[in-house]
């Protein structure tokens, strides 16, 4: 080979590098799978999925998505694992539960949080009548947030009469279960322990018996008298108010400000096989979240119209509007502003943070779903395996580059937040010290405690 | 001519028209009018009475979704569903347009780009759900028939085979679709691997197989009974003529057992239709059952009337299916009715 002129060589190198860059770009953008089917449960917090579909955000990313309502959270998990669904609207702790093998064992990851708050705890009219005298009053108005202290005497009465006090949540490793337990325990009511794999009913040593009911069936079950109260997402609390069958006593925003609620989950295998598709999906969902919160919720009316269609949530517009427009109706006529009741993007609501994962893990440990001591490091490791802010941030970066999002709206790093105490019982939570956090609760497992044969043992 | 028409209407079960033909043919009008009154007038009056009773009592029952809708509300809801169907069709057209534009753009950028046209991703409308359910029930029914008739013939011809199979039939016959469903779902999901180009959805297979498992039995039992009760003389003639078993089945057993087989198939299709709705409801598989369940979960102020529309649709379709099978049965009964 002859000596190549330096000039040509440099040009060649340049040409080659340009070529590699462009092929890289093409490879990065190439979608591995364009036809997708996502599941959801009829709840207002599925809104990012419906909006991404109806506003054409999925199609902008080159994705052809089908959305399909599912019967309950168990079906959601099973269908995502079996591959019938590519991904789904999921309860925030569900991927964590699956990854540690409570109930179903499967590796599920999430790179998108579907929003903050959006739940409430509702009790039947009859229970409310018994509870109301115990709620402190100021200036003729009930002091909110209402604590479970007001419910405690009612539960004690049922207990002394030998009657079980039944309440419902939507899934054992679900946010509703853990939030309801948190509220009960903060008021001194024992919600019961799990002893996997022998006992997964969660009623060991329980004063309030919690059982599973799919979200849309909550009002009907309450009306039938099978349960005295429940914790569920919207619109199923406002529905109870409209139907006049129950009274929401507290929203989860008051229980823990900005509580992560739902996530978008896919299997680890799916995420590994279709990384570009996954990122494209997250991009579309982030845009939907931005759209939902844009300009002081100006798009919420349109969002309500979308959600009221029968294939999505299907409830009446005025029921959906109650919570989606930043208000919440407690008792009939007692409508109060709760601007952050449903947030999808602001305050980093769509960011899958390790803090929320760790918090849910601590609560799963507290009630015995994780039935043995785990070192502090384990919590963060598990969170890192399941929650994937890296994918979220990669998607956000592309959106910023395309001018569809502003850089300042996204958190910069993936570290843990400092300790916070936005909880109803003011117990400060430091995601870096989960075992210390657990030790602060009077009710719940801590340290090396374990449930063996239905008893707490050290 | 008029006799042929009468025969046709008798076969199809449209007996309402027979008196008119007879009048046209010049028979005693008074008698025909009486006949018409009996076969058409009485049921119509009964139905009107039913509507009245429904409309009266519906307004008295208050559910948490409001009062139970009366006939008028349900009738209006049908209009709403049809309108929703056309609105969805417009959205579908727009979807295909967008897709085409995108594919053209892709092809313009790179002529080798493997573009594909995919089906509409929006929601199936009520009318779509009806056709999905019909397709599923027929698939399940055809599989059931194909399995049940040969088995039934074997049972009818061989007493040994019959006694061997009998306990299984007795045990499986009363099993509800709701019990089969989880088993079928699990087996289908583990055995049947779907890709983007799969012919069937898993959910379709699950529903169809559940229908098969539940609608198998009437055809099987009736076929067995039909075959075993073939006139002994005919069988003896077959033996004298030394027909081989295949000819024997084709020329002697099948023709005599056919009326029984059709009775069985008619029962099977009825069971299948009933089972399908339950299976769709429970498994959330597309079809009328899913429509009912979704509406129950929606809990909007229109939900109850929509569910009632579905109830009537299910009933009317079930009735029509039965009529079709009955007509077929009559055709194959060679004049005997069973």
Contacts between the chains, C-beta under 8 A, distances in Angstrom:
chain1	res1	chain2	res2	distance
A	33	B	196	7.4
A	34	B	118	7.6
A	35	B	118	5.7
A	35	B	196	5.8
A	42	B	294	8.0
A	42	B	297	5.3
A	42	B	298	6.8
A	53	B	121	7.8
A	56	B	98	7.8
A	59	B	98	6.5
A	59	B	102	7.7
A	62	B	102	7.6
A	64	B	99	7.8
A	64	B	118	5.2
A	64	B	121	5.3
A	65	B	121	6.0
A	66	B	121	4.6
A	68	B	284	7.8
A	69	B	284	7.2
A	69	B	294	6.0
A	69	B	297	7.5
A	70	B	284	6.2
A	71	B	282	7.7
A	71	B	283	7.9
A	71	B	284	4.8
A	71	B	293	7.4
A	75	B	284	6.8
A	82	B	189	4.5
A	82	B	202	7.9
A	83	B	194	7.3
A	84	B	189	7.1
A	84	B	194	7.7
A	84	B	202	5.6
A	84	B	203	7.4
A	214	B	297	8.0
A	216	B	296	7.8
A	216	B	297	3.6
A	216	B	298	7.5
A	216	B	299	6.7
A	217	B	297	7.3
A	219	B	64	6.7
A	219	B	299	6.9
A	220	B	64	7.5
A	223	B	64	5.7
A	239	B	299	6.0
A	243	B	64	3.9
A	243	B	65	7.6
A	244	B	64	7.8
A	245	B	64	6.0
A	308	B	300	7.3
A	309	B	123	7.9
A	310	B	84	7.9
A	310	B	123	7.7
A	310	B	294	6.6
A	310	B	295	7.0
A	310	B	298	6.0
A	310	B	300	7.6
A	310	B	306	7.9
A	311	B	122	8.0
A	311	B	123	3.8
A	311	B	294	7.6
A	313	B	298	7.2
A	314	B	294	6.9
A	314	B	295	7.4
A	314	B	297	7.2
A	314	B	298	2.9
A	314	B	299	7.6
A	314	B	300	5.5
A	314	B	303	7.5
A	315	B	298	6.1
A	315	B	299	5.8
A	315	B	300	5.4
A	316	B	300	4.8
A	316	B	301	5.5
